[in-house]
């Protein structure tokens, strides 16, 4: 009986999780009138390619995708590098003020992002970075959550004996990080990479504030232009959202396989 309840609960959870994607596809394959019908339309339509043509006609979709891939990739690589390096140092090395600095880093996570918008915008304006990708990438160079996540993982995954052996061989901190820590931290970095990439990809408010040139718009800002002042083509918005979601799904399928395989490899004990 417990197994039946467990499987039923899991099945219900999967259905609830998948339903928004199913509804997105249904709306993207029908015309806008389908979204106002009652009872709702539950079946796929034949308007997908018509809606795709509308999206490409109203916004520079491919350019916005390219912009978003560029910003998301650079941001993710930099966050992975700096967060993993800082997390490794916090986890395995002692230095004056370590605990206070780590507490201060965690405290920054408690500040709502909306409170920093105005000061951040003023800083970007003074640096001359408005309407530049530097304003999107550099403020998020280091992630407090990323440092915390890597530190917690590294404390249990990286053995002190490995680091001591590396010190005897004459390795410095960066060599230990590059040759010992990074291979061990791959599962943690896979998750952090997915988390960061999706966050940058889906970011709307900050790019809307700092970008003025339509040719530099990221995907979320470009899709917002599909909404009219008095009337919104729901089908076009849903189609644009579906097209913008596909790269994230592909990335997740690629990285999650690596993530699961690394977890499985790490679970094998002699």
C-alpha positions as CSV (number, residue, x, y, z in Angstrom):
1,X,0.0,0.0,0.0
2,X,2.8,2.4,0.8
3,X,4.5,1.7,-2.5
4,X,1.2,2.4,-4.3
5,X,0.7,5.7,-2.5
6,X,4.4,6.6,-3.2
7,X,4.2,5.9,-6.9
8,X,0.8,7.7,-7.1
9,X,2.3,10.7,-5.4
10,X,5.3,10.7,-7.7
11,X,3.2,10.3,-10.8
12,X,1.0,13.2,-9.7
13,X,4.0,15.3,-9.1
14,X,5.4,14.5,-12.5
15,X,2.1,15.4,-14.2
16,X,1.9,18.7,-12.3
17,X,5.5,19.5,-13.3
18,X,5.0,18.6,-17.0
19,X,1.6,20.2,-17.5
20,X,2.9,23.8,-18.0
21,X,5.2,22.6,-20.8
22,X,2.3,20.7,-22.3
23,X,0.0,23.7,-22.1
24,X,2.8,25.9,-23.6
25,X,3.0,23.5,-26.6
26,X,-0.8,23.4,-27.0
27,X,-1.0,27.2,-27.1
28,X,2.0,27.5,-29.4
29,X,0.3,25.2,-32.0
30,X,-3.0,27.0,-31.9
31,X,-4.1,30.5,-32.8
32,X,-4.6,33.2,-30.1
33,X,-8.4,32.7,-30.0
34,X,-7.8,29.2,-28.5
35,X,-6.5,30.8,-25.3
36,X,-9.9,32.4,-24.7
37,X,-12.1,29.4,-25.4
38,X,-14.1,27.7,-22.7
39,X,-13.8,24.8,-22.2
40,X,-10.1,25.2,-22.8
41,X,-8.4,23.7,-25.9
42,X,-6.4,20.6,-24.8
43,X,-5.2,19.3,-28.2
44,X,-2.4,20.3,-30.5
45,X,-3.2,22.6,-33.4
46,X,-1.7,23.2,-36.8
47,X,-0.6,26.8,-36.4
48,X,2.9,26.3,-35.1
49,X,4.8,27.3,-38.2
50,X,2.4,30.3,-38.7
51,X,3.2,31.4,-35.2
52,X,6.9,30.9,-35.7
53,X,6.8,33.2,-38.7
54,X,5.0,35.8,-36.6
55,X,7.7,35.6,-34.0
56,X,10.5,36.0,-36.6
57,X,8.6,38.9,-38.2
58,X,8.1,40.9,-35.1
59,X,11.4,40.4,-33.3
60,X,15.0,39.7,-34.3
61,X,14.7,36.3,-32.6
62,X,18.0,34.7,-33.8
63,X,20.0,37.8,-32.9
64,X,18.5,37.8,-29.4
65,X,19.2,34.1,-29.0
66,X,22.8,34.7,-30.0
67,X,23.1,37.6,-27.6
68,X,21.7,35.5,-24.8
69,X,23.9,32.5,-25.5
70,X,26.9,34.8,-25.4
71,X,26.0,36.5,-22.2
72,X,24.9,33.3,-20.5
73,X,28.0,31.3,-21.5
74,X,30.5,33.9,-20.5
75,X,28.7,34.6,-17.2
76,X,28.5,30.9,-16.4
77,X,32.2,30.2,-17.1
78,X,33.3,33.1,-15.0
79,X,31.0,32.2,-12.1
80,X,32.1,28.6,-12.2
81,X,35.8,29.7,-12.1
82,X,35.7,32.3,-9.4
83,X,33.1,30.5,-7.2
84,X,34.9,27.2,-7.4
85,X,38.2,28.8,-6.6
86,X,36.9,30.8,-3.7
87,X,34.8,27.9,-2.4
88,X,37.8,25.6,-2.5
89,X,40.0,28.1,-0.6
90,X,37.3,28.6,2.0
91,X,36.9,24.8,2.5
92,X,40.5,23.7,2.7
93,X,42.7,26.6,3.7
94,X,43.0,28.7,6.8
95,X,43.7,32.4,6.7
96,X,43.0,35.4,9.0
97,X,39.4,36.5,9.0
98,X,38.2,33.5,7.1
99,X,35.0,32.9,9.1
100,X,34.1,36.6,9.2
101,X,34.6,36.9,5.4
102,X,32.5,33.8,4.8
103,X,29.7,35.1,7.0
104,X,29.8,38.4,5.2
105,X,29.6,36.6,1.8
106,X,26.5,34.7,3.0
107,X,25.0,37.9,4.3
108,X,24.9,39.3,0.8
109,X,22.5,36.6,-0.1
110,X,19.9,38.1,2.3
111,X,19.8,41.4,0.4
112,X,16.9,41.5,-2.1
113,X,18.2,42.0,-5.6
114,X,15.7,44.8,-6.2
115,X,17.4,47.0,-3.6
116,X,20.6,47.0,-5.5
117,X,19.2,48.0,-8.9
118,X,19.5,51.8,-8.5
119,X,23.0,51.7,-7.0
120,X,24.1,49.2,-9.6
121,X,22.7,51.3,-12.4
122,X,24.4,54.4,-11.1
123,X,27.7,52.5,-11.0
124,X,27.3,51.2,-14.5
125,X,26.5,54.7,-15.7
126,X,29.6,56.1,-14.1
127,X,31.7,53.3,-15.7
128,X,30.2,54.0,-19.1
129,X,28.8,50.5,-19.4
130,X,25.2,51.3,-20.1
131,X,24.0,49.5,-23.2
132,X,27.0,47.2,-22.9
133,X,27.2,43.5,-22.2
134,X,29.8,44.3,-19.5
135,X,26.9,45.6,-17.4
136,X,25.3,42.2,-17.6
137,X,28.3,40.1,-17.1
138,X,30.7,41.8,-14.6
139,X,28.2,42.5,-11.7
140,X,27.5,38.8,-11.5
141,X,31.1,37.7,-11.8
142,X,31.0,35.9,-8.4
143,X,28.0,34.2,-6.9
144,X,27.7,34.1,-3.1
145,X,25.5,31.0,-3.5
146,X,28.1,29.4,-5.7
147,X,30.8,30.0,-3.2
148,X,28.7,28.5,-0.4
149,X,27.6,25.5,-2.6
150,X,31.2,24.7,-3.7
151,X,32.6,25.1,-0.1
152,X,30.0,22.7,1.4
153,X,30.7,20.1,-1.4
154,X,34.5,20.5,-1.2
155,X,34.7,20.0,2.6
156,X,33.5,16.4,2.2
157,X,34.7,15.5,-1.3
158,X,38.3,16.7,-1.2
159,X,40.5,14.7,1.2
160,X,43.2,16.5,3.1
161,X,45.6,13.7,2.4
162,X,45.5,14.6,-1.3
163,X,46.3,18.2,-0.6
164,X,49.1,17.2,1.8
165,X,50.6,15.0,-0.8
166,X,50.4,17.8,-3.4
167,X,52.2,20.2,-1.0
168,X,55.0,17.7,-0.6
169,X,55.3,17.6,-4.4
170,X,55.6,21.3,-4.4
171,X,52.2,22.3,-5.7
172,X,50.9,25.7,-5.1
173,X,47.3,26.6,-4.3
174,X,46.3,27.2,-7.9
175,X,47.9,23.9,-9.0
176,X,46.0,22.0,-6.3
177,X,42.8,23.7,-7.4
178,X,43.3,22.9,-11.0
179,X,44.7,19.4,-10.8
180,X,43.0,18.0,-7.7
181,X,39.9,20.1,-6.8
182,X,38.3,20.6,-10.2
183,X,38.1,16.9,-11.2
184,X,36.5,16.2,-7.8
185,X,34.1,19.1,-7.9
186,X,32.6,18.3,-11.3
187,X,29.2,17.2,-10.0
188,X,28.9,20.3,-7.9
189,X,30.0,22.5,-10.8
190,X,27.6,20.8,-13.2
191,X,24.7,21.8,-11.0
192,X,26.0,25.3,-10.4
193,X,26.5,25.6,-14.2
194,X,22.9,24.7,-14.9
195,X,21.6,26.9,-12.2
196,X,23.7,29.9,-13.3
197,X,23.0,29.5,-17.0
198,X,19.3,29.3,-16.5
199,X,19.3,32.3,-14.2
200,X,21.2,34.5,-16.7
201,X,19.1,33.1,-19.6
202,X,15.8,33.9,-17.9
203,X,16.9,37.3,-16.5
204,X,14.6,40.1,-17.7
205,X,14.6,43.1,-15.3
206,X,18.4,43.9,-15.3
207,X,18.9,43.6,-19.1
208,X,15.7,45.7,-19.6
209,X,17.2,48.5,-17.5
210,X,20.8,48.6,-18.9
211,X,20.2,47.8,-22.6
212,X,18.9,50.4,-25.0
213,X,19.9,49.1,-28.4
214,X,17.4,46.6,-29.8
215,X,20.2,44.7,-31.6
216,X,21.7,43.9,-28.1
217,X,18.5,42.7,-26.5
218,X,18.6,39.4,-24.8
219,X,15.9,36.8,-25.3
220,X,13.6,37.8,-22.5
221,X,13.6,41.4,-23.4
222,X,13.0,40.7,-27.1
223,X,10.1,38.4,-26.2
224,X,8.5,41.1,-24.1
225,X,8.2,43.2,-27.3
226,X,5.7,40.6,-28.6
227,X,3.2,42.0,-26.1
228,X,1.2,44.8,-27.7
229,X,0.0,47.9,-25.9
230,X,-3.7,47.2,-26.4
231,X,-3.7,43.6,-27.6
232,X,-1.3,40.7,-27.2
233,X,-0.9,37.8,-29.7
234,X,-0.9,35.1,-27.1
235,X,0.0,32.4,-29.6
236,X,3.1,34.3,-30.7
237,X,4.2,34.9,-27.1
238,X,3.8,31.2,-26.3
239,X,5.7,30.2,-29.5
240,X,8.5,32.6,-28.7
241,X,8.7,31.2,-25.1
242,X,8.7,27.6,-26.5
243,X,11.6,28.4,-28.9
244,X,13.5,30.1,-26.1
245,X,13.0,27.2,-23.8
246,X,14.4,24.5,-26.1
247,X,18.1,25.5,-25.7
248,X,17.6,25.2,-21.9
249,X,16.1,21.7,-22.2
250,X,18.9,20.6,-24.5
251,X,21.5,22.0,-22.1
252,X,19.9,20.2,-19.2
253,X,19.8,16.9,-21.0
254,X,23.5,17.2,-21.9
255,X,24.8,18.4,-18.5
256,X,22.4,16.3,-16.3
257,X,23.8,13.1,-17.8
258,X,27.3,14.2,-16.8
259,X,26.0,15.2,-13.4
260,X,24.4,11.8,-12.8
261,X,27.4,9.8,-14.1
262,X,29.7,11.8,-11.8
263,X,27.5,11.2,-8.8
264,X,27.3,7.5,-9.6
265,X,31.1,7.3,-10.0
266,X,31.6,9.0,-6.7
267,X,29.3,6.6,-4.9
268,X,31.4,3.5,-5.8
269,X,33.5,2.4,-2.9
270,X,36.2,-0.2,-2.8
